[in-house]
Each structure stands twice: as C-alpha cells, then as structure tokens.
Amino acid sequence: MLSNHLHNGIEAPKLAWSRLPNSEDGEPDTVGLVKKSDESSIDSLDYEVIENYAYRKEQAQRGKLYVGYYVMVKWFFALLIGIGTGLAAVFINLSVENFAGWKFALTFAIIQKSYVAGFLVYVLINLVLVFSSVYIVTQFAPAAAGSGIPEIKGYLNGVDMPGILLFRTLIGKIFGSIGSVGGGLALGKEGPLVHTGACIASLLGQGGSSKYHLRSRWLQIFHSDRDRRDLVTCGCAAGVSAAFRAPVGGVLFALEEVTSWWKSQLMWRVFFTSAIVAVVVRTAMGWCKSGKCGHFGSGGFIIWDISDGQEDYSFEEFLPMAVIGVIGGLLGALFNQLTFYIAYWRRNYLHKNGNRVKIIEACLISLITSIISFGLPLLRNCSPCPEANPDSGIECPRPPGMYGNYVNFYCSKDKEYNDLATIFFNTQDDAIRNLFSAKTIHEYSAQSLLTFLVMFYSLAVVTFGTAVPAGQFVPGIMIGSTYGRLVGMFVVKVYKKLNIEEGTYALLGAASFLGGSMRMTVSLCVIMVEITNNLKLLPLIMLVLLISKAVGDAFNEGLYEEQARLRSIPLLESRPKYQMRKMTAKEASGKRVISFPRVVKVADVVSILRSNNHNGFPVIDHARNGETLVIGLMLRSHLLVLLQSKVDFQHSPLPCDPKGSRSIRHTISEFVKPASSKGLSIHDIRLSSDDLEMYIDLALFLNPSPYIVPEDMSLTKVYNLFRQLGLRHIFVVPRPSRVIGLITRKDLLIEENDDSASMELQSTSVRK
C-alpha cells in the first residue's frame, strides 16, 4: 500500500505538470532555485513538510494514540519553557538588583565621608561589571551581543543564522545581561530575555546541547524545523511575559512582532507558556518579600503601579497628549536612524579591529556613563523637601544608603533633595517608578528633566550596538517618560487643574517613544496597561501609540527592522513591495536551474553539490513518449545524508520499481539538520572511486508535491504564498495544458464516520 502511495505521488505530478522549458542555447536546463549564490553564512529553514516515502511510511504507522501523545508532549514542552524562562528571569533580576543595590549602598556610605572616594568606587564597580559582560560576549558567546530580537524574528521568518540559539549563547545572554544592566549602562534586560526564552525553547526542542554533553534522549522528540519554530515562538512570548510580568502582552508580542506564521493551536500553547512564567515570577517575588533576596525586594521586576494616579481627563487634554504622540514619533524615528548609522560604522570599521577594540569601547562608554550619572547631579542645586503627606507613603529625603524618590545627594541641608540625582543616580527601574509616581507634583524642575533627556538620549544612542546584551525597552521608557513629564508640567501650569497628574503624562510619553521607535501597537498597549495596573488610561495609550507610529512610519522603519537590515537578515515583511505588482514569477525566478535526473550517478551529485550552494533541486524524469517531466524536489541536506550513508547506492542506472519489495532504510529524523550546527557539508563526505561510479534512485527521497506557480502569476501573490506558508522553494512552471480536477471549500470538509478507519468527504454526498 505504501508503494502505491509513492507511485501515485510520482504519477500525479507527471499528469499535472508540464514540460520543463528549454534553455536558449538548447542545452538541458541546469536550473537554480536560488536567484543568486550568497556567500554569507545565512541559510534558510525548511518549514515545508517533505512528503517523501519516509514521511508517508511514518505517518501510516502512527495511530490516534501516538497523535495524542505527540500533542501532550508539546504541552509538556510549553510547561518546561515557561518554567525555564521564568527561573532565568528571576536569576537575572535577582542578580541585577543585588549588584545595583550593593553598588549604591556602598557608594552612599562612602560619600558621607568623601565624594571623590565614592566616585572612584562607583566608577570601578561599573567598570568591573561591564568588563565582565563584554568579555563573556567577545570571548565566549559573540551571538549574545545586542537584544537578539532581530535574529529571532529572522529565525521565525525562515532564516537560519548559526549560533543564535546555542547553549553558550544562552549562558552569555544571561550573565552578560547581569553585567551590562548592573553596570549602569543605558540599556535594559528585556530584549535579551526574549532571546533567552528562545534559546531555552530551542535547546529543549533538540534535547539539549551535545557539545557540552547536556543531552537527554527522552527530550529528542521534535525533529522538524516546524516544531522547533513553534517552541521558539513560545520562548519569545515567555521572555516578554517574564520581563514585564505581562503574560497577555507576551502573547500579543509574539503574534504582532516576531512571528510570520500563526495558528490557533499555537496561540493556546503560547498563552499557557506565558501563564506559567507569570506563576513562576509571582512565586519568586512572594518568596523574596520576606527579605531572603537581599536588595531584590518587591520592586525587582518591572511593575509601576499607578492605579492611584489621575482618575479622569478632560477634552482639552487631548491636544497635549497628541503632541506627546508626535514628539514620540519624531524622537523614535531619529533614534532608529542614529543607531543605524552608528551601528553601521561600528560594524564596518570599528569592530573589524578585533575583540580588544570592542572591550575598550564598552569600558570607555561605561566610564563616560558613570561620570555623567555621578557628576551632573553634583552641578545641580538641591531643592527643599515638600510638605510631608502621610497618605503618599513617600519619605523626603530618603535615608542615606537608600535610593528612590527624593534622593539626598550633595545637599548641604538634611531636608533637601537632588532632583537630578533622583533619576540619574538610580537604577532605571526605580527612576521610571519615580517619573511615573503620582502625588509628586513639582518634584522635578524642567531644567533637570531636559538635562536628563538630552544626556540619556545621547547615551542610549551610543550604547546601543556595543558588544554586550542590550535591550531597548527600558531606555525607551526612560526617554519617553522624561519628555512626557515635561509636557505634564506644562499642562499643570497652563490648565491649573488639581486632578492632572504629571506621572500620567510620563506614562503616555513612554508609550509614545516605544511606539515611535519599535512601531508596535496592540502588544505594546497591553504591556503598558499590565505594567502600570491602570486600565483607565487604555484609550489614551492607544491614542499616543497610533499617532507616534504614524509619525515614525513617515521617516523610516521600526528599530528591529532597521537592525535586521543592518545585519543583512533577509526578512520577508508582512507586505510585499509595491514594485512586485508589476512583476511576474518568471521575471523573479533564476534563469539557470540545476536539476537531477531520477537516477543519477554519484559522481554527478558530488560535482553539482561542490559547484554551487543551492539547497533545492528539481528532479526530472522522462515519459514513454520522451516528454521531460518534473517529478519532485530534492533537498541538498537529503542528498548529503544519502551520500554519507551509501546504503542506497546501486550499480544499475535503471530506476527501481516503487511497487517492488525494496524498502527505505532511513527515518525522518536522519534527514533533519541539527538546530545548533550547520549540519553535513559535501566536504565532510569521503567517497571512494568505486562509490563515485554507483547510482542513486531519488524517487524514494524526493518531495513529490512541492508548491508550484504558473510563470505569469504576479510576484505579489507569490510573495504572500511564500511568506504565509513559510516556504523555502517554489517551482515556476509554464501554463499547464489541462486540468485534472477542481477543489472547492466543500471538498476540504472531511467527515469522520463511526468507523474510524473510513473517512468520507461531505462533497461526495452533495454531488450524488
């Protein structure tokens, strides 16, 4: 019966497909499915199901029990991804908060005696932490640099880049984030957490790491890129959920920002993973509230509760809020452009001088950041503390060694505070909490906020792109909340209403900058609501996000798209280019196609694989009347497996009978490329002279049902088909000469009878 399946799989294309076009010089078509040979190491992933004989055989042997087991394993892996990402996030936040807490406590203790000694200690601690981060990245895990979101977005788009999901990348991301964020650089740990979740998911999907002998055979269940793609999607959502304690926002982030392919079953698993992360994080925070986690406390994870903020807003406030959206779009677009130019210069000039230059650069930026964050508050005059309000729960000034609102820094009197030190000489999470805080009107002067905005914006632009794990969520919130609070101060002064809170405008400013830079709308809106615990501000957040995104889109692409373009990641965006409407599939396809006959000589296979880098080859056969027909697609990776095993070599150049007794000697898992390596190479295979004279019948191993399009189909339709199905190859063929059938919606509605062995098409009864 399996032979009949194979026979039908080969005969159907013979009837449906037309002849291959002849080349202009009359020679046999040697065609390429790749338009041009790319010398880079970037490869594509095989998300398409290869329905060869091994696949059909395995599917025929699977029953309902195995399908149920397979689904349960996917849910179990989603549980493991949630637990692993949650624990990684707890460890990162615990370490960062403790390093920052010890640093500020020691610095505050020393500056009571000497500000010079305190400055030296502060700079030294930051230098040590940043040096540890950049050293880990440059010497151990180069792929851990940056946020990792553009690379993960490319992976889920079908681009395979070596090294981004390795075990050492995971370790480098975790410990590098601790050093860079704890060292006070103008970057965050949220983007790296997304990459961390993706690495955990990928490692679980492939059963661990073979290089470091951390493999478990019972985890090696998923062998296809499709299954690994689903797991990595769960990991991305888990990373956002862990970073912001926003499980719904994590699901929407995965849907809106990183994935190119989505289905309802995947959404359920992603939602389950995010929920598990939320439970793990909540449990850890409850355990740390008892004081067992040092400086971690209850504020270690991002959550800025402003539920006690502005209760209502008037119609005339919409104008300044719209202005905040415009400012966010302009500053966000400018940020994307500046970081692109600086990163381009780094990538093509500075970082080509070796790892030593990367280390020196990161340490120099750390030194500048420390000087600015410590030195600028010294130049600012202190302000008298406002009248104590018992209901606010805020103490002015803070006791020595503590950091938060109303920091007493270089003040001559006890009842004074330094507003610039309150946001500069602080952790970013606490600085944002201060800017968002309600009931603290007139805490900051416009001069201090403007100074901080200019300096921190410049530091964020320069720091983004260094060889350390770097996220841009929290720095973006810092920048946006600063100019948002400035606008709020102006509104309070002009409108003179008691119910207006500056912290509300700071929140809207944060949302506007993130929208203007990252160009996210739905997911970012939900994340901002979840981390602020204020549903009343939802309409206002939606307003500023829409305005900032529209303004930013008028100038350039989003931050991650710009960085992907800089890294030469060939992303297929959701919308095809306008020029594609005027092009056809034939115009875009390669002019030389490299093809194989059904029975091919081993020497010819080796010669073709060594002479080009194509990953897919049409397989042709001849009908009885001499007509040349395409019978399927053969992947390069499958050919390499056949060459290495040698068990399918034959002496005869004649094709085998699919209905014969010959059985396939391979399973699907043998044809899968490992997720953490480049897989087999033609240069790794050793063949004797006798092997080269043998033949291989490719009929058993090819994909008899690849996707095909007519040559005059518009390139827009081809683009949408290619992206939505996650394809790697599409055949372009001439117009078929005849139609053997027509499938409509009712032909796809399958009804299962009481007898599970028989399946009935509903359309059969309709037509009858």
N, C-alpha and C positions, 0 to 999 in steps of 0.2 A: 504493500500500500504506500509506503514511503517512497518507493521508486516511482510509483505513479504520480505522486505529488511533485517530485523532481522533474519527471518527464513533462507534466503539464506546465510546470514553471518555466521550462525551456521552450516548449512548443508555443505557448501563448504569446511570448514576445515575437516569435517568428511570424505569427499571423498578424500581429497588431502593428509591428514596427516596420518602417520602410527601409529601403536600402541606404547604406552609408553614402554620402556624397563623395564623389571622386575629387581628388585634388587637381589643381590646374595643370600640373605637369604630367598628369596621367599615372603617377606612381601610387602605390597603395597608401591609403591615409594613415599616417602616423600622427595621431592627434593628441593634443594636450588638453586636459580638462582644466588645467590651471592656465590662466591667461599669460602669466609671466612667472619665470622662476625667481623666487625670492631667496636672497642669500641669507636672510636673517634666520634666527633660530625659532621664530614663531611658527607654530603649526596649527592645524585645525583639529577639532574633535569630531568624532563620529557619533552624532546623536541619532542618526537614522538606524532603524532596525535592519540588519543584514539578514534577509530571509533565505539564507543558503540551506544546504542539505542538513548541516549540523544543527541549525536553528530549528528546522522543521522536525527533525528527529527528536530533539529535546522537548519541543512543545507537545509532540504526540505522546510522549511518555509522562507528561505532567497531568495529574488529575486535580479534582477540586480541593483535595486535602492539601496538596502542595501549594496551590494558589493561595489558600487561606493562610498557610504557614508563611508564605512569601510576604503577604500583606502584614501579618503580625510582626515579622522581623523588621519591616520598615518602620512601624510604630515604635518598636523597641529601640531602634537606632535613633529615632527622633527624641526619645526619652534620654538616651545616653548623650546626645548632642546638647540637649538642654542642661543636663547636669554638669557636663564638662565645661561648657561655656560659662555657666553661672559660677562654678568654682574658680575658673580662670579670672573672671571679672572681680570676684571677691578678693582673690590674691593680689591682683594689680591695684585695686583701690585701697586695700589694707596697707600695702607697701608704700604707695604714693603718699597716702595721708600720714603715715607714721614718719616717713622721711621728711616730709614737709613740716610736720609738727615738731619733730626734734630740731630741725633747722631753725625754725622761727623761735622756738622756746630758748634754744641756746643763744641765738643772736640777740633776742630781747634781754636775756640775762646778762650778756656781756656789755651791751650798750648802756646799761645802767652805770657802768664804770668808765667805759671808753667807746666812743662811736667808731674810732679808727680800728680798734681791735675787733669790734663787732662786724665792721665792714669786711675786714680780711677773712674772718671766719665764714661769713655769708658767701663771699665770692669763692672761697676754697671748697666749701661743701657743694655748691652748684657746679663747679668745675669737675669735681670728682664724679658726681652723678652723671653729668653729660658725657664726660670722657668714657665712663663705663658703657653708656648706651651706644655711642658711636663706635667704640672699639668692638663691641659684640656684633654690631651690624657689619662693619667693614671686614672683620676677620673671620666671622663665623656664619653669618646669615645675610648676605647682600640683598636678598629679595625682601627682607623685613623693613627696608627703608621706606619712608612715606606712609601714607594711610593704607594702601593696599586695596582701596575700593575700586580704582580704575582697573586694576588687574583682575579682581574678582568679577567685576562687571564684564570684562572681556572674556573670562572663562565661561560665564553663564551665557554669553553671546555666541560661544562656539570657538573661541580662540584658546589654544593651549600654549601656555608660556612656562618653560621649565623652571622649577624652583619655587614657585609662588605658594605651593601647598605642602612643602616638605616639613618634616619634623623639626629640623633645625630652624626653619623659618618661623615655626610656631614658638620655639624657645626664644629666638631672637626678638620676636614681636612682643612677647610678654615681658622679658627682662629689659629690653630696650625701651619700652614704654615707661617702665618704672623709672629708669634713669632720666629720660628726656623730660617727662612731666614733673617728676620730683625735683629735677634740676632747675625748674622755674622758666623754661623756655616758653615762648609764646605759641604753644600748640597744645592739643588735647589728646586724650587716650581713647576717644570714641571711635574714630576711624580704624585705628589698629585693633580695637575689639571686634569689629566686623570681620577683619582679616583673620583674627584669632579664631572666631567661631567657624569660619570657612575651613581653616586648617584642621581643626578638631574634627569637623564633619568628614573631610576628605580622608584623614588618617583612619577614622573608624570605618569608612566605606571600603578601604583597601586592606583592612585587617591589621593596621599598624605600620611600623617602619622596619623594613628588612635590613637597612644599613646599620641601624643601631640595635638590631636583634630584639625589637619590641613588636613582635608579630604574634597574633593569635589566630589559629586556623579556623576556629568556630566563628570568627568575625569576617572571614573571607567569603562573603556570600554574593555581593554585588560586583559583577564583572563588566558591566556596560557603562559607557560614558553617560547614558541617560539616567541611570540610577544614581550615579555619583553627582550628576547635576542637581538632582532633587535634594540630595543630602547637603550639598554646599549651599543651596538656597535656604534650607532650614538653618544652617550655620550662620548665614548672613543676618537673618531675622533674629536669631538668638543673640548675636553680637549687639545689635541695636537695642534689643529688649534689656540686655544686661547693662549697657552703657547708660541708658536713660530711665531705667525702670518703667519702660513703656512697651508692654507686650503688643498692644494693638498697633502702635506706631511701628514696631519692628516688622509686623506682617505687611503693613502698607509700604514700608520702605523697600522690602524685598520685591513687592509687586510693582511699585512705581519706578524705582531707581535702578535696580541691578539685574532683574530678570528680563529675558526676551521671550520666554515661553511659560505659560501658566495653565493650570487645570485645577478643578475643584478639589480633587483628592489631595493634591499637593498643598492647597490652602489649609485644609484641615490639619495636616501634619505640621505645617509651619506654625499655625496657631497653637497647636499642642506644645511644640518646642518652646515657643515664646512664653507660654503659661508656666512651663516647668522652670524656665530661667527666673521668672518673676517669683516663684515659690522659693527657689534656692537663695536668691538675693534677699528676699524678705526674711527668711530664716536666719541668714548670716547677720543681717542688721539687728534682728531681735536678740541674737546671742551677744553681739558687740555692745548693745546698750548697757549691759551690766558692767562695762569698763574693762573687759578682758582683752580688748583690741588696741590698747594704747591710745594714740591720738585719733583713732578712727572715729569713734563715737557714732552719732546718728546722722552726721552730715557727709559721710564718706562717699555715698552715691549721689549722683545729681538728682536733686529734688528741691525745687524752690517753691515752697508753698506760699502763694499769695492769695489764698482764699479769703483773707481778711482785708483785701485791697479795695479798689474802687468798686462800689456796688452798682452804679448806674452811670450813664454818659448821655450827654445832650447832643442834639443835632449839629450844633456849631462846632463840636469837637471833631467831626468827620474831616474837616479841612486840614487841620494839623496832622491828623492820622494819615490822610492821603499823602501829605508832604513827607511823612516818615517813610511811606512806601516808595516814593520817588527817590529819596535820599538813599534808601537801601538798594534800590536797583542800580543807581549810579555808582555808589561805592563798591557794591558787589561786582559789577562789571569791570570796574577799574582794578579791583583786587585780582580778578581772574587774569586780566591782561598783564598786570605787573608780574604776578607769579609765573605766568607763562614765559615772559621774556627773561626773567632771572633764571628760571629753571632751564631754559634753552641754553643760556650762556654757561650755566654750571655743567650741563650735560655734555656740551660740545667743546668746551675749553677747559674750565677749572678742574672738573673731576677726572679728566683724562690724564692728569699728572700723578695719579696713584692714590692709594688709601691714606697716605700720610697727609696729603692736602685736605682730604675730607675730614680727618681728625682735627687738624689745625683749624679748619674753617668752623666746625661745630664748637670747639673750645673758645674760639675768638668771639663767636656770636653769644655764647654763654657769658663770657666776660662783659661784653657790651650790655647785655640784658641785665646782669647783676648791677652794673654801675648805674644804669638808668633807674632801675627799680629802687635802689638804695639811695642814690644821690639826689634825684629830683625831689623827693619829699623833704630833704634837708633844706632845699631852697624855698619851701613853701611855709608861709606863716601859719601858726596854729590858730584855731578858732575856739571860742568859748563853747562849752557844752550847753545844749539846750536844756530847758527845764525838764526835770525828771517826770516821766509818765509811767506810773506803775502798771498800766494796762498793756503797754508795749512790750514789757519784758526785756528792754534793751538798756544796758548799763553804759554810762558815759563818764569817763573814758573806760576802756577795757583795762583790767588789771595787767600789770607787766607780765610778759610771757604768753599772753593770750592774743588771738587775732580774730577780727570780726568787725562789727560796726564800731565807729569812734575809736580808732587806734591812737594811743598817745605815743607819738614818735617825734622826738626832738622838740618837745614843748617845755617852756620854762615854768608853767603852772600845772598843778595837778588836774584842775577841772578844764582842761583844754584837750583838743584832739587835732590830728592832722588829716584833713580830708583826702589829700593826695596819697598818703600812706595807707589809708583805709582800702583803696583799690589797687595801689601799686605794690605795697609791701604786704602781700597777702597771697594765699592760694587763689587760683582762678575761680574755683567753685564758690569760695567764700566771698570773693569780690563780686561775683554775679549776684549772690544772695544779698549782698549789701545794696547793689544797684536796684534790685527788684523790690527791696523792702518797702513796705508801706509805713505810714505814720512817721516818716523821717524827712519831712519837707525841710528844705534849706540845709540838709546835711552836707551837700557838696556845693562848691561855688562853680560858676560857669567856667572860670579860668582853669580850675583844676580838671574839670571834665574835658575841656578842649585840649589841654596839655596831654592828658592821658590818651585821648582819642588819637591824636597825631602820632605820639610816640609808640603806642601799642600797635596801631595800624602798620606803621613802618616796620616794627619788629616782626609782626606776623608775616608780612610780605617777604622779608629777608630770611626768616627762619624756615618757612615752608619750602621744602626741597632739599634741605640738608640730609645727610646720611644718618638719620635717626627715624624711628617710628613717629609719625606725626599725623594727628587728626586736626580737622579744621572746624569742627562743630563748636567747641567751647570758645576758641578765639573769636569765631564769628559772633557768638552770643555776647562776648565781652565788648566787641566793637559796636555792635548794634545797640546794646543796652546803654552804652555811653551816650551816643548821639540821641537815642530815644529819650533818655533822662534830660538831656539838654532841651529838647523840644517840650518835654513836660514842664520844665521850669518856666519856659516862655509862656506856655498855656496857663499855668497857675498865676503868673504875674499879669497876663492880659485879661483873662476871664474872671479872675478873683472869685472863684467858687470854692467852697470848703470841701466838696466831695471829690475833687480832682486829685488823683494820686500820681506823683512823678514815677513811682515804680511801675504803674500800668503802662505808661509810655515807654519805659525802658524795656518792658516785655515786647511791646509792639516793634520797637526798634530792633531787638534781637531777631524777631521773626522776619522782619523786612530784609535785614542783611543776609541771613541764611537763604531767603528766597531769591534775592538778587544775585547771590554767588552760586549756590548749588542748584537753583531752579526747581526745587521740589515744592509741591503744593499740598496735596492731600496728606501724605505721610508726615510732612513737617508740621502741618497744622495740628494733627492729632498728637504728635510728640510734644509740641509746646503746651497743649492743653493738659497732657498727662503729667508733665514735669512741673507744672505750676498749680495743678489741682484747682483750676478755676474755669468752669465751663461757661460762665457768663461772658468771658472775653472771646469766645469762639467766633462770633461774627466779625469782630474787629481784627482778629488774627487772619481770618480768611480775606478780609479786605486788603490789608497791607501785603499779604503774600501775592495776591493776584496783581496788584499794582507793581510791586518790586520785580516780579518775574517778567511782566510785560515790558517794563523799562529795561531790564537786563538783557532780555532776548533781542532788543533792538541793536545791541552793540556786539555781543559775542555769545558763545555757547557757555554751558554750565562749567563749573570748576572741574568736575570729573571728566567731562568730555574733552576739555582743553588738555588736561593732563594725559588722557589716553592718546590724544593726537600727538602730544609731545613724545610719548613713549612708543610711538608707531604701532599702537594696538589697533588693528583694523576692525573697529566696531561697526556693526550694521545697525544704524539708528532706526527708530520706530517708523520714520517717514522717509521714503526714498527721495532722492534729489529731483528737482523739477526737470532737469535735462533728460532724465530717464524716460519721460513720457514720449519723447521724440525718437527714442532708440528701440531697436528690436533685439531679441535674444541672439540672433545671428551676428549682429554687429558687435555685441559684447563678448561673444564666445571666442575662444582661441582658434587660430587659423590652422594650427598643426595639432592633430590629435594622435596620440600614441596608443595604439591598440594591440591586442594579442589575439592570435587565433585560439580556437577552443583547445586544441592540443598543441602545446608549444614546447620547443626544445629548451632545456635548462640553460644552455649557453646563451640563448637569445634573451631569456628572462634576466640573467645576470648582467648582460650587456646593456639592456634597456634601463634596469634599475640603477646602474652605475652612471649612466649618461645623463640622467635627469633627476629632478626631485619631485616629480608628480606623485600624487598619492592615490589616484584612481585611474583605472584603465578600462575602456570598453573591450569586451570580448566578442569577437565576430565568428560566425560560422557560415557555411555555405549550404543552401538548399539543394535539392536534387537537380533543379534546373540551372544551377550555377549562381543563383542570386545570393549576394552577400547580405547577411542579416546580423543584427546585433542581438546577442542572447543574454547580456547581463553586464554587470560592473564588477571588476576585480580590484580589491584594495591592495595597496603596497604592503601593508602590515601582514595581510594574509599570505601574500606571496613569500615574504621573508620567513614566515613560520613553516611553509611547505619546503622551502629550500633548506632550512636548518634541520628539519626532521628527516627528510629524504625518504620517508616511508611510502610516499605516494608517487615516487619515480617509476616509470615504466619504460620498457625497451621499445615498445611498438608506437609508431606515430599515429595509430588509429584511435579514434575515440572509443571510450568504454560505453557499454550499453547501460543506461540508467536503470533499466528494468532487471539488470543482471544481479548476480549474487554478491558483487563487490560491496563491501560496507565501508563507511567512512571511519577513519582511525583517529579522528580528532573530536574534541568537545569545544563548545563555545568559549570556555574560559581560556583555552590555549591561544585563541586569536586576539585576546584583549591585551592592549598595550598597558603596562603598569602606569598608574596615575602619577607616580613620583619619579619617573625616569623617561627618557626618550624612546625606550623600547629597543627592539632589534635594529641593527644597521646592516646594510649589504656588505660593509667592510668587516663585519664581525663573523661572517659565514665563510667557512672553509670547505671548498668542494674540490674533489679530485678530477683528473681529466676524464675518467670513466663517468663520473657523475654528470659532467657537462654534456655528455653525448646522450643522456637519457631524456625522457619526455614527461610532461605533466598534463593530465586532462583537467582543465579548470572548471568543468561543468559542475562538479560537486561542491565547489567552494565559492563560486561567484554569487553575487546578488542578482537573481533573475528578474527582480521587479524594482529597479531604480526609478526615480522620478524623471519624467521626460516632458519637454515642452516643444511646441512647434516653433520653427525658426522665425516666424513673423509675429510671435507674441511680444507685446510691449515689455520693455525691461522693467517697468514699474510692477507689473503683475509677477514677473519672475522674482523680483526683489522681495515682494511680500510673501510669496510662496517659500522662498529660500529662508527668510528670517523666521517666519512663524512656525515652520516645521523643523527648524534647526538643522538644515541640510548642509552637506559638505560638497556634494556634486549634483548637478542636474544635466541630463543629456539634452542637447539641442538637435532636433531631427527635422527633416523635411515634412511637408504635409502628408499624413497617412493617406493611402489610396482608397481605403474602405473602412467602414465601421462595423465591428462585430457585435456591438451591444450598446445600451444606454442605461446608465444608473441614475435613478432619481431618489428622492428622500425616502419614499416608501420601500425602496429596495434595501435600505440600510436599517430598517426596523425589524429586528430579529426577535421572534417569539419563542420562548422555551416551553416545550410540552412537558407532560408528566414524565415521560421517558427522557431522562437526562441525556441519553445517547443521541437523540434525534433533535435537530433544530429545524424550525420551519420559518420560512420567510413569509411575512404578512402579505407581501405583494403577490404571492402565489395564489392565495385565495381571492384576492381582489381581481386579478386578471382572469381567474377561472370563472 
